[in-house]
Amino acid sequence: MSEPKLPPLPTDAFDGDKQNTEIKFQRCKHKNATFTGSEIRCSCGAAWTGPDLHKLYKLLIS
C-alpha cells in the first residue's frame, strides 16, 4: 500500500519574515578617471590595468 500524499504547502509556509527592497544602481560613466601609477582609477572604485591604457583613458574622458 502506498502512503497518502499530504496536500501541498503554500509558498509562504516557511517564510517567517518578509521584506521587499528595491535596489537601484546608478551606472558610473567614469568621467572622473585618472592615471594612478600604471593603472586608471575612477572615483567610483573601478580600476583598469594592462596594455594600451592610454586608448581606454581617451575613450573614458571623451
CHARMM internal coordinates of N, CA and C (Angstrom, degrees):
IC EDIT
DIST 1 N 1 CA 1.4401
DIST 1 CA 1 C 1.5251
ANGL 1 N 1 CA 1 C 110.26
DIST 1 C 2 N 1.3049
ANGL 1 CA 1 C 2 N 115.99
DIHE 1 N 1 CA 1 C 2 N 141.84
DIST 2 N 2 CA 1.4528
ANGL 1 C 2 N 2 CA 119.82
DIHE 1 CA 1 C 2 N 2 CA 177.62
DIST 2 CA 2 C 1.5222
ANGL 2 N 2 CA 2 C 109.80
DIHE 1 C 2 N 2 CA 2 C -93.78
DIST 2 C 3 N 1.2836
ANGL 2 CA 2 C 3 N 114.63
DIHE 2 N 2 CA 2 C 3 N 149.31
DIST 3 N 3 CA 1.4661
ANGL 2 C 3 N 3 CA 121.13
DIHE 2 CA 2 C 3 N 3 CA -179.21
DIST 3 CA 3 C 1.5251
ANGL 3 N 3 CA 3 C 109.01
DIHE 2 C 3 N 3 CA 3 C -74.37
DIST 3 C 4 N 1.3067
ANGL 3 CA 3 C 4 N 118.82
DIHE 3 N 3 CA 3 C 4 N 144.87
DIST 4 N 4 CA 1.4662
ANGL 3 C 4 N 4 CA 119.67
DIHE 3 CA 3 C 4 N 4 CA 177.25
DIST 4 CA 4 C 1.5297
ANGL 4 N 4 CA 4 C 110.00
DIHE 3 C 4 N 4 CA 4 C -68.90
DIST 4 C 5 N 1.3007
ANGL 4 CA 4 C 5 N 116.00
DIHE 4 N 4 CA 4 C 5 N 142.79
DIST 5 N 5 CA 1.4609
ANGL 4 C 5 N 5 CA 120.92
DIHE 4 CA 4 C 5 N 5 CA 179.75
DIST 5 CA 5 C 1.5181
ANGL 5 N 5 CA 5 C 109.65
DIHE 4 C 5 N 5 CA 5 C -82.61
DIST 5 C 6 N 1.3100
ANGL 5 CA 5 C 6 N 114.22
DIHE 5 N 5 CA 5 C 6 N 143.89
DIST 6 N 6 CA 1.4617
ANGL 5 C 6 N 6 CA 120.05
DIHE 5 CA 5 C 6 N 6 CA 176.17
DIST 6 CA 6 C 1.5298
ANGL 6 N 6 CA 6 C 109.11
DIHE 5 C 6 N 6 CA 6 C -80.77
DIST 6 C 7 N 1.3105
ANGL 6 CA 6 C 7 N 117.71
DIHE 6 N 6 CA 6 C 7 N 152.50
DIST 7 N 7 CA 1.4731
ANGL 6 C 7 N 7 CA 118.88
DIHE 6 CA 6 C 7 N 7 CA 176.90
DIST 7 CA 7 C 1.5285
ANGL 7 N 7 CA 7 C 109.50
DIHE 6 C 7 N 7 CA 7 C -67.13
DIST 7 C 8 N 1.3174
ANGL 7 CA 7 C 8 N 117.20
DIHE 7 N 7 CA 7 C 8 N 151.25
DIST 8 N 8 CA 1.4786
ANGL 7 C 8 N 8 CA 119.16
DIHE 7 CA 7 C 8 N 8 CA -179.73
DIST 8 CA 8 C 1.5216
ANGL 8 N 8 CA 8 C 111.16
DIHE 7 C 8 N 8 CA 8 C -64.78
DIST 8 C 9 N 1.3266
ANGL 8 CA 8 C 9 N 114.16
DIHE 8 N 8 CA 8 C 9 N 146.81
DIST 9 N 9 CA 1.4674
ANGL 8 C 9 N 9 CA 120.53
DIHE 8 CA 8 C 9 N 9 CA 177.94
DIST 9 CA 9 C 1.5233
ANGL 9 N 9 CA 9 C 109.62
DIHE 8 C 9 N 9 CA 9 C -82.03
DIST 9 C 10 N 1.3151
ANGL 9 CA 9 C 10 N 117.39
DIHE 9 N 9 CA 9 C 10 N 148.06
DIST 10 N 10 CA 1.4710
ANGL 9 C 10 N 10 CA 118.80
DIHE 9 CA 9 C 10 N 10 CA 174.33
DIST 10 CA 10 C 1.5288
ANGL 10 N 10 CA 10 C 110.18
DIHE 9 C 10 N 10 CA 10 C -65.30
DIST 10 C 11 N 1.3157
ANGL 10 CA 10 C 11 N 116.58
DIHE 10 N 10 CA 10 C 11 N 155.94
DIST 11 N 11 CA 1.4744
ANGL 10 C 11 N 11 CA 120.38
DIHE 10 CA 10 C 11 N 11 CA -174.57
DIST 11 CA 11 C 1.5208
ANGL 11 N 11 CA 11 C 112.93
DIHE 10 C 11 N 11 CA 11 C -63.16
DIST 11 C 12 N 1.3166
ANGL 11 CA 11 C 12 N 119.14
DIHE 11 N 11 CA 11 C 12 N -24.83
DIST 12 N 12 CA 1.4604
ANGL 11 C 12 N 12 CA 120.43
DIHE 11 CA 11 C 12 N 12 CA -178.90
DIST 12 CA 12 C 1.5234
ANGL 12 N 12 CA 12 C 112.78
DIHE 11 C 12 N 12 CA 12 C -97.75
DIST 12 C 13 N 1.3094
ANGL 12 CA 12 C 13 N 118.25
DIHE 12 N 12 CA 12 C 13 N 16.93
DIST 13 N 13 CA 1.4596
ANGL 12 C 13 N 13 CA 121.41
DIHE 12 CA 12 C 13 N 13 CA -176.50
DIST 13 CA 13 C 1.5342
ANGL 13 N 13 CA 13 C 112.06
DIHE 12 C 13 N 13 CA 13 C -65.46
DIST 13 C 14 N 1.3220
ANGL 13 CA 13 C 14 N 117.88
DIHE 13 N 13 CA 13 C 14 N -30.28
DIST 14 N 14 CA 1.4588
ANGL 13 C 14 N 14 CA 120.45
DIHE 13 CA 13 C 14 N 14 CA -176.32
DIST 14 CA 14 C 1.5271
ANGL 14 N 14 CA 14 C 113.03
DIHE 13 C 14 N 14 CA 14 C -104.04
DIST 14 C 15 N 1.2950
ANGL 14 CA 14 C 15 N 117.20
DIHE 14 N 14 CA 14 C 15 N 0.46
DIST 15 N 15 CA 1.4641
ANGL 14 C 15 N 15 CA 120.94
DIHE 14 CA 14 C 15 N 15 CA -179.72
DIST 15 CA 15 C 1.5188
ANGL 15 N 15 CA 15 C 109.81
DIHE 14 C 15 N 15 CA 15 C -90.27
DIST 15 C 16 N 1.3219
ANGL 15 CA 15 C 16 N 116.14
DIHE 15 N 15 CA 15 C 16 N 119.57
DIST 16 N 16 CA 1.4511
ANGL 15 C 16 N 16 CA 119.87
DIHE 15 CA 15 C 16 N 16 CA 178.86
DIST 16 CA 16 C 1.5124
ANGL 16 N 16 CA 16 C 112.49
DIHE 15 C 16 N 16 CA 16 C -85.18
DIST 16 C 17 N 1.3167
ANGL 16 CA 16 C 17 N 116.43
DIHE 16 N 16 CA 16 C 17 N -45.38
DIST 17 N 17 CA 1.4562
ANGL 16 C 17 N 17 CA 121.16
DIHE 16 CA 16 C 17 N 17 CA -176.67
DIST 17 CA 17 C 1.5217
ANGL 17 N 17 CA 17 C 108.05
DIHE 16 C 17 N 17 CA 17 C -132.71
DIST 17 C 18 N 1.3103
ANGL 17 CA 17 C 18 N 117.11
DIHE 17 N 17 CA 17 C 18 N 127.81
DIST 18 N 18 CA 1.4541
ANGL 17 C 18 N 18 CA 120.73
DIHE 17 CA 17 C 18 N 18 CA 179.63
DIST 18 CA 18 C 1.5207
ANGL 18 N 18 CA 18 C 109.43
DIHE 17 C 18 N 18 CA 18 C -114.38
DIST 18 C 19 N 1.3186
ANGL 18 CA 18 C 19 N 114.82
DIHE 18 N 18 CA 18 C 19 N 135.00
DIST 19 N 19 CA 1.4572
ANGL 18 C 19 N 19 CA 121.13
DIHE 18 CA 18 C 19 N 19 CA 176.70
DIST 19 CA 19 C 1.5157
ANGL 19 N 19 CA 19 C 108.11
DIHE 18 C 19 N 19 CA 19 C -140.91
DIST 19 C 20 N 1.2932
ANGL 19 CA 19 C 20 N 116.31
DIHE 19 N 19 CA 19 C 20 N 142.09
DIST 20 N 20 CA 1.4610
ANGL 19 C 20 N 20 CA 121.89
DIHE 19 CA 19 C 20 N 20 CA 175.40
DIST 20 CA 20 C 1.5125
ANGL 20 N 20 CA 20 C 108.60
DIHE 19 C 20 N 20 CA 20 C -114.13
DIST 20 C 21 N 1.3188
ANGL 20 CA 20 C 21 N 115.40
DIHE 20 N 20 CA 20 C 21 N 138.06
DIST 21 N 21 CA 1.4514
ANGL 20 C 21 N 21 CA 121.42
DIHE 20 CA 20 C 21 N 21 CA 177.48
DIST 21 CA 21 C 1.5168
ANGL 21 N 21 CA 21 C 108.03
DIHE 20 C 21 N 21 CA 21 C -138.44
DIST 21 C 22 N 1.3106
ANGL 21 CA 21 C 22 N 116.08
DIHE 21 N 21 CA 21 C 22 N 132.09
DIST 22 N 22 CA 1.4468
ANGL 21 C 22 N 22 CA 120.09
DIHE 21 CA 21 C 22 N 22 CA 176.47
DIST 22 CA 22 C 1.5192
ANGL 22 N 22 CA 22 C 108.35
DIHE 21 C 22 N 22 CA 22 C -98.98
DIST 22 C 23 N 1.3233
ANGL 22 CA 22 C 23 N 115.92
DIHE 22 N 22 CA 22 C 23 N 125.73
DIST 23 N 23 CA 1.4542
ANGL 22 C 23 N 23 CA 121.13
DIHE 22 CA 22 C 23 N 23 CA -179.39
DIST 23 CA 23 C 1.5205
ANGL 23 N 23 CA 23 C 107.93
DIHE 22 C 23 N 23 CA 23 C -106.68
DIST 23 C 24 N 1.3129
ANGL 23 CA 23 C 24 N 115.54
DIHE 23 N 23 CA 23 C 24 N 123.26
DIST 24 N 24 CA 1.4538
ANGL 23 C 24 N 24 CA 120.71
DIHE 23 CA 23 C 24 N 24 CA 178.68
DIST 24 CA 24 C 1.5190
ANGL 24 N 24 CA 24 C 108.48
DIHE 23 C 24 N 24 CA 24 C -112.24
DIST 24 C 25 N 1.2994
ANGL 24 CA 24 C 25 N 115.65
DIHE 24 N 24 CA 24 C 25 N 128.02
DIST 25 N 25 CA 1.4557
ANGL 24 C 25 N 25 CA 121.18
DIHE 24 CA 24 C 25 N 25 CA 177.91
DIST 25 CA 25 C 1.5214
ANGL 25 N 25 CA 25 C 108.69
DIHE 24 C 25 N 25 CA 25 C -104.56
DIST 25 C 26 N 1.2929
ANGL 25 CA 25 C 26 N 115.64
DIHE 25 N 25 CA 25 C 26 N 130.96
DIST 26 N 26 CA 1.4522
ANGL 25 C 26 N 26 CA 119.93
DIHE 25 CA 25 C 26 N 26 CA 174.12
DIST 26 CA 26 C 1.5219
ANGL 26 N 26 CA 26 C 106.70
DIHE 25 C 26 N 26 CA 26 C -103.77
DIST 26 C 27 N 1.3057
ANGL 26 CA 26 C 27 N 115.09
DIHE 26 N 26 CA 26 C 27 N 116.50
DIST 27 N 27 CA 1.4524
ANGL 26 C 27 N 27 CA 120.17
DIHE 26 CA 26 C 27 N 27 CA -177.83
DIST 27 CA 27 C 1.5189
ANGL 27 N 27 CA 27 C 111.07
DIHE 26 C 27 N 27 CA 27 C -71.87
DIST 27 C 28 N 1.3001
ANGL 27 CA 27 C 28 N 115.58
DIHE 27 N 27 CA 27 C 28 N 135.33
DIST 28 N 28 CA 1.4604
ANGL 27 C 28 N 28 CA 121.12
DIHE 27 CA 27 C 28 N 28 CA 177.42
DIST 28 CA 28 C 1.5262
ANGL 28 N 28 CA 28 C 108.54
DIHE 27 C 28 N 28 CA 28 C -87.55
DIST 28 C 29 N 1.3094
ANGL 28 CA 28 C 29 N 116.58
DIHE 28 N 28 CA 28 C 29 N 137.25
DIST 29 N 29 CA 1.4633
ANGL 28 C 29 N 29 CA 120.97
DIHE 28 CA 28 C 29 N 29 CA 178.05
DIST 29 CA 29 C 1.5280
ANGL 29 N 29 CA 29 C 111.02
DIHE 28 C 29 N 29 CA 29 C -90.75
DIST 29 C 30 N 1.3193
ANGL 29 CA 29 C 30 N 117.38
DIHE 29 N 29 CA 29 C 30 N -1.44
DIST 30 N 30 CA 1.4685
ANGL 29 C 30 N 30 CA 124.70
DIHE 29 CA 29 C 30 N 30 CA 176.07
DIST 30 CA 30 C 1.5349
ANGL 30 N 30 CA 30 C 111.96
DIHE 29 C 30 N 30 CA 30 C 58.75
DIST 30 C 31 N 1.3272
ANGL 30 CA 30 C 31 N 116.90
DIHE 30 N 30 CA 30 C 31 N 34.55
DIST 31 N 31 CA 1.4694
ANGL 30 C 31 N 31 CA 120.35
DIHE 30 CA 30 C 31 N 31 CA 178.25
DIST 31 CA 31 C 1.5289
ANGL 31 N 31 CA 31 C 111.61
DIHE 30 C 31 N 31 CA 31 C -75.78
DIST 31 C 32 N 1.3311
ANGL 31 CA 31 C 32 N 117.70
DIHE 31 N 31 CA 31 C 32 N -16.13
DIST 32 N 32 CA 1.4642
ANGL 31 C 32 N 32 CA 121.41
DIHE 31 CA 31 C 32 N 32 CA 179.37
DIST 32 CA 32 C 1.5210
ANGL 32 N 32 CA 32 C 111.78
DIHE 31 C 32 N 32 CA 32 C -97.90
DIST 32 C 33 N 1.3286
ANGL 32 CA 32 C 33 N 117.91
DIHE 32 N 32 CA 32 C 33 N 20.28
DIST 33 N 33 CA 1.4603
ANGL 32 C 33 N 33 CA 121.72
DIHE 32 CA 32 C 33 N 33 CA -179.03
DIST 33 CA 33 C 1.5242
ANGL 33 N 33 CA 33 C 110.26
DIHE 32 C 33 N 33 CA 33 C -69.99
DIST 33 C 34 N 1.3311
ANGL 33 CA 33 C 34 N 115.31
DIHE 33 N 33 CA 33 C 34 N 142.06
DIST 34 N 34 CA 1.4637
ANGL 33 C 34 N 34 CA 121.08
DIHE 33 CA 33 C 34 N 34 CA 178.59
DIST 34 CA 34 C 1.5182
ANGL 34 N 34 CA 34 C 109.18
DIHE 33 C 34 N 34 CA 34 C -137.58
DIST 34 C 35 N 1.3239
ANGL 34 CA 34 C 35 N 115.79
DIHE 34 N 34 CA 34 C 35 N 155.23
DIST 35 N 35 CA 1.4592
ANGL 34 C 35 N 35 CA 120.98
DIHE 34 CA 34 C 35 N 35 CA 173.61
DIST 35 CA 35 C 1.5215
ANGL 35 N 35 CA 35 C 108.54
DIHE 34 C 35 N 35 CA 35 C -76.26
DIST 35 C 36 N 1.3157
ANGL 35 CA 35 C 36 N 116.42
DIHE 35 N 35 CA 35 C 36 N 129.94
DIST 36 N 36 CA 1.4640
ANGL 35 C 36 N 36 CA 122.45
DIHE 35 CA 35 C 36 N 36 CA 174.52
DIST 36 CA 36 C 1.5235
ANGL 36 N 36 CA 36 C 106.89
DIHE 35 C 36 N 36 CA 36 C -131.20
DIST 36 C 37 N 1.3089
ANGL 36 CA 36 C 37 N 116.74
DIHE 36 N 36 CA 36 C 37 N 102.06
DIST 37 N 37 CA 1.4574
ANGL 36 C 37 N 37 CA 120.63
DIHE 36 CA 36 C 37 N 37 CA -176.38
DIST 37 CA 37 C 1.5178
ANGL 37 N 37 CA 37 C 109.85
DIHE 36 C 37 N 37 CA 37 C 66.57
DIST 37 C 38 N 1.3321
ANGL 37 CA 37 C 38 N 116.67
DIHE 37 N 37 CA 37 C 38 N -119.29
DIST 38 N 38 CA 1.4654
ANGL 37 C 38 N 38 CA 120.64
DIHE 37 CA 37 C 38 N 38 CA -178.86
DIST 38 CA 38 C 1.5232
ANGL 38 N 38 CA 38 C 111.52
DIHE 37 C 38 N 38 CA 38 C -108.93
DIST 38 C 39 N 1.3322
ANGL 38 CA 38 C 39 N 116.65
DIHE 38 N 38 CA 38 C 39 N 28.75
DIST 39 N 39 CA 1.4610
ANGL 38 C 39 N 39 CA 120.05
DIHE 38 CA 38 C 39 N 39 CA 178.03
DIST 39 CA 39 C 1.5177
ANGL 39 N 39 CA 39 C 110.39
DIHE 38 C 39 N 39 CA 39 C -143.15
DIST 39 C 40 N 1.3168
ANGL 39 CA 39 C 40 N 115.29
DIHE 39 N 39 CA 39 C 40 N 163.17
DIST 40 N 40 CA 1.4563
ANGL 39 C 40 N 40 CA 121.90
DIHE 39 CA 39 C 40 N 40 CA 174.46
DIST 40 CA 40 C 1.5191
ANGL 40 N 40 CA 40 C 106.81
DIHE 39 C 40 N 40 CA 40 C -103.65
DIST 40 C 41 N 1.3240
ANGL 40 CA 40 C 41 N 116.54
DIHE 40 N 40 CA 40 C 41 N 130.07
DIST 41 N 41 CA 1.4653
ANGL 40 C 41 N 41 CA 121.44
DIHE 40 CA 40 C 41 N 41 CA 179.12
DIST 41 CA 41 C 1.5162
ANGL 41 N 41 CA 41 C 109.76
DIHE 40 C 41 N 41 CA 41 C -123.56
DIST 41 C 42 N 1.3287
ANGL 41 CA 41 C 42 N 114.59
DIHE 41 N 41 CA 41 C 42 N 140.72
DIST 42 N 42 CA 1.4573
ANGL 41 C 42 N 42 CA 120.82
DIHE 41 CA 41 C 42 N 42 CA 175.97
DIST 42 CA 42 C 1.5206
ANGL 42 N 42 CA 42 C 108.12
DIHE 41 C 42 N 42 CA 42 C -109.33
DIST 42 C 43 N 1.3246
ANGL 42 CA 42 C 43 N 116.06
DIHE 42 N 42 CA 42 C 43 N 155.61
DIST 43 N 43 CA 1.4593
ANGL 42 C 43 N 43 CA 119.95
DIHE 42 CA 42 C 43 N 43 CA 179.56
DIST 43 CA 43 C 1.5293
ANGL 43 N 43 CA 43 C 112.47
DIHE 42 C 43 N 43 CA 43 C -66.62
DIST 43 C 44 N 1.3436
ANGL 43 CA 43 C 44 N 118.49
DIHE 43 N 43 CA 43 C 44 N -15.62
DIST 44 N 44 CA 1.4613
ANGL 43 C 44 N 44 CA 121.32
DIHE 43 CA 43 C 44 N 44 CA 178.69
DIST 44 CA 44 C 1.5345
ANGL 44 N 44 CA 44 C 111.89
DIHE 43 C 44 N 44 CA 44 C -79.94
DIST 44 C 45 N 1.3377
ANGL 44 CA 44 C 45 N 117.19
DIHE 44 N 44 CA 44 C 45 N -10.68
DIST 45 N 45 CA 1.4578
ANGL 44 C 45 N 45 CA 120.82
DIHE 44 CA 44 C 45 N 45 CA 179.33
DIST 45 CA 45 C 1.5169
ANGL 45 N 45 CA 45 C 114.10
DIHE 44 C 45 N 45 CA 45 C 111.00
DIST 45 C 46 N 1.3165
ANGL 45 CA 45 C 46 N 118.03
DIHE 45 N 45 CA 45 C 46 N -11.42
DIST 46 N 46 CA 1.4661
ANGL 45 C 46 N 46 CA 121.16
DIHE 45 CA 45 C 46 N 46 CA 178.91
DIST 46 CA 46 C 1.5278
ANGL 46 N 46 CA 46 C 109.71
DIHE 45 C 46 N 46 CA 46 C -73.38
DIST 46 C 47 N 1.3334
ANGL 46 CA 46 C 47 N 115.06
DIHE 46 N 46 CA 46 C 47 N 148.33
DIST 47 N 47 CA 1.4627
ANGL 46 C 47 N 47 CA 120.16
DIHE 46 CA 46 C 47 N 47 CA 178.61
DIST 47 CA 47 C 1.5185
ANGL 47 N 47 CA 47 C 109.26
DIHE 46 C 47 N 47 CA 47 C -147.27
DIST 47 C 48 N 1.3294
ANGL 47 CA 47 C 48 N 115.78
DIHE 47 N 47 CA 47 C 48 N 149.19
DIST 48 N 48 CA 1.4511
ANGL 47 C 48 N 48 CA 121.72
DIHE 47 CA 47 C 48 N 48 CA -179.73
DIST 48 CA 48 C 1.5217
ANGL 48 N 48 CA 48 C 109.26
DIHE 47 C 48 N 48 CA 48 C -133.65
DIST 48 C 49 N 1.3351
ANGL 48 CA 48 C 49 N 115.53
DIHE 48 N 48 CA 48 C 49 N 142.60
DIST 49 N 49 CA 1.4584
ANGL 48 C 49 N 49 CA 122.04
DIHE 48 CA 48 C 49 N 49 CA 173.31
DIST 49 CA 49 C 1.5220
ANGL 49 N 49 CA 49 C 107.68
DIHE 48 C 49 N 49 CA 49 C -135.85
DIST 49 C 50 N 1.3170
ANGL 49 CA 49 C 50 N 116.12
DIHE 49 N 49 CA 49 C 50 N 165.23
DIST 50 N 50 CA 1.4559
ANGL 49 C 50 N 50 CA 119.88
DIHE 49 CA 49 C 50 N 50 CA 176.89
DIST 50 CA 50 C 1.5108
ANGL 50 N 50 CA 50 C 111.72
DIHE 49 C 50 N 50 CA 50 C 126.40
DIST 50 C 51 N 1.3305
ANGL 50 CA 50 C 51 N 114.95
DIHE 50 N 50 CA 50 C 51 N -174.14
DIST 51 N 51 CA 1.4599
ANGL 50 C 51 N 51 CA 119.36
DIHE 50 CA 50 C 51 N 51 CA -178.12
DIST 51 CA 51 C 1.5334
ANGL 51 N 51 CA 51 C 111.45
DIHE 50 C 51 N 51 CA 51 C -74.20
DIST 51 C 52 N 1.3097
ANGL 51 CA 51 C 52 N 115.66
DIHE 51 N 51 CA 51 C 52 N 157.28
DIST 52 N 52 CA 1.4717
ANGL 51 C 52 N 52 CA 124.04
DIHE 51 CA 51 C 52 N 52 CA 175.91
DIST 52 CA 52 C 1.5280
ANGL 52 N 52 CA 52 C 113.67
DIHE 51 C 52 N 52 CA 52 C 59.20
DIST 52 C 53 N 1.3239
ANGL 52 CA 52 C 53 N 116.85
DIHE 52 N 52 CA 52 C 53 N 36.96
DIST 53 N 53 CA 1.4632
ANGL 52 C 53 N 53 CA 119.80
DIHE 52 CA 52 C 53 N 53 CA 178.63
DIST 53 CA 53 C 1.5166
ANGL 53 N 53 CA 53 C 111.99
DIHE 52 C 53 N 53 CA 53 C -64.08
DIST 53 C 54 N 1.3056
ANGL 53 CA 53 C 54 N 117.00
DIHE 53 N 53 CA 53 C 54 N -30.28
DIST 54 N 54 CA 1.4662
ANGL 53 C 54 N 54 CA 119.38
DIHE 53 CA 53 C 54 N 54 CA -179.80
DIST 54 CA 54 C 1.5263
ANGL 54 N 54 CA 54 C 110.65
DIHE 53 C 54 N 54 CA 54 C -62.66
DIST 54 C 55 N 1.3415
ANGL 54 CA 54 C 55 N 118.37
DIHE 54 N 54 CA 54 C 55 N -33.63
DIST 55 N 55 CA 1.4756
ANGL 54 C 55 N 55 CA 121.23
DIHE 54 CA 54 C 55 N 55 CA 177.64
DIST 55 CA 55 C 1.5410
ANGL 55 N 55 CA 55 C 109.90
DIHE 54 C 55 N 55 CA 55 C -68.17
DIST 55 C 56 N 1.3121
ANGL 55 CA 55 C 56 N 116.26
DIHE 55 N 55 CA 55 C 56 N -43.50
DIST 56 N 56 CA 1.4670
ANGL 55 C 56 N 56 CA 120.04
DIHE 55 CA 55 C 56 N 56 CA 178.07
DIST 56 CA 56 C 1.5206
ANGL 56 N 56 CA 56 C 110.81
DIHE 55 C 56 N 56 CA 56 C -63.59
DIST 56 C 57 N 1.3122
ANGL 56 CA 56 C 57 N 116.34
DIHE 56 N 56 CA 56 C 57 N -42.07
DIST 57 N 57 CA 1.4663
ANGL 56 C 57 N 57 CA 120.82
DIHE 56 CA 56 C 57 N 57 CA 179.92
DIST 57 CA 57 C 1.5350
ANGL 57 N 57 CA 57 C 110.76
DIHE 56 C 57 N 57 CA 57 C -59.99
DIST 57 C 58 N 1.3212
ANGL 57 CA 57 C 58 N 117.12
DIHE 57 N 57 CA 57 C 58 N -43.30
DIST 58 N 58 CA 1.4583
ANGL 57 C 58 N 58 CA 120.43
DIHE 57 CA 57 C 58 N 58 CA 178.85
DIST 58 CA 58 C 1.5256
ANGL 58 N 58 CA 58 C 110.73
DIHE 57 C 58 N 58 CA 58 C -62.29
DIST 58 C 59 N 1.3294
ANGL 58 CA 58 C 59 N 117.48
DIHE 58 N 58 CA 58 C 59 N -38.38
DIST 59 N 59 CA 1.4527
ANGL 58 C 59 N 59 CA 120.51
DIHE 58 CA 58 C 59 N 59 CA 179.30
DIST 59 CA 59 C 1.5368
ANGL 59 N 59 CA 59 C 111.61
DIHE 58 C 59 N 59 CA 59 C -68.61
DIST 59 C 60 N 1.3033
ANGL 59 CA 59 C 60 N 116.17
DIHE 59 N 59 CA 59 C 60 N -37.68
DIST 60 N 60 CA 1.4660
ANGL 59 C 60 N 60 CA 119.93
DIHE 59 CA 59 C 60 N 60 CA -177.93
DIST 60 CA 60 C 1.5166
ANGL 60 N 60 CA 60 C 112.95
DIHE 59 C 60 N 60 CA 60 C -69.01
DIST 60 C 61 N 1.3125
ANGL 60 CA 60 C 61 N 116.82
DIHE 60 N 60 CA 60 C 61 N -41.17
DIST 61 N 61 CA 1.4633
ANGL 60 C 61 N 61 CA 119.03
DIHE 60 CA 60 C 61 N 61 CA -174.52
DIST 61 CA 61 C 1.5202
ANGL 61 N 61 CA 61 C 113.02
DIHE 60 C 61 N 61 CA 61 C -87.91
DIST 61 C 62 N 1.3175
ANGL 61 CA 61 C 62 N 117.86
DIHE 61 N 61 CA 61 C 62 N -8.87
DIST 62 N 62 CA 1.4806
ANGL 61 C 62 N 62 CA 119.10
DIHE 61 CA 61 C 62 N 62 CA -179.34
DIST 62 CA 62 C 1.5095
ANGL 62 N 62 CA 62 C 111.58
DIHE 61 C 62 N 62 CA 62 C -84.08
END
COOR INIT
IC SEED 1 N 1 CA 1 C
IC BUILD
